[in-house]
């Protein structure tokens, strides 16, 4: 089993106690260090030896947001904070998840599992379905008195935005928020994956993981249990694998 080397960063000792306890209960996590010093944690991340950082937002010397901007993409990050207003800004910095204090263990585990799934392609491959498939573009809609709507409206932080379905590459769920990745931008909206899945036409989109919905005609390749769309590697979850490959096999040439 792939074990993620992680650190816990928080200026509150009690919060660190909770994180250390939770990490000890998860078999695929290995706590390398717990620290109240954000500068010390930043140095560890910049050395490239840390897979996952549990990071508090409000700290005296260096805030979590400042930490993210300096550290960049050398590690994965799960923010821990009592302040939900930082969620949108953190997602713009590619945070894997956002945990609100007090943190329940089941929520902690789900966040950790999401990151772990991105690190274990070799394990997933062993139980994979067909090695690869060629994906054809879904047939256009025709012959109905109720034509399929070709766009959706989503509420962002400051406006209601129109998004054309043909522009959507994939959708990623992040707790109560989702990120819609189009050909030109990333749109973040307060919405559940279930509601978004119900709003999209099943002929064009399919849920492949608890955290991902993909546009069928934007899939570039499928290798075992991983999908590639615009250089993004998206895992196929066990719950969705059979239905996904059934749909794909129906489109093979």
Protein Blocks (a to p, Z undefined) as FASTA:
>chain_A
ZZdddddddfbfklmmmmmmmmmmpmkbccfbdcfbfklmmmmmmnopafbdcddfbdfk
lcfklmmmmnmmmbccddddfbfklmmmmmmnopabdcdddddfklmmmmmmmmmmmmmm
mmmmmmpccfbdcdddddddehiabdcdfbdcdddfkbccdddfklpmbdcdehjbccdd
dfkbccdddddfklmmmmpcfklgccfbfkbccdfklpfbdehjacceehiacdddfklm
mmmmmmmmmmpZZ
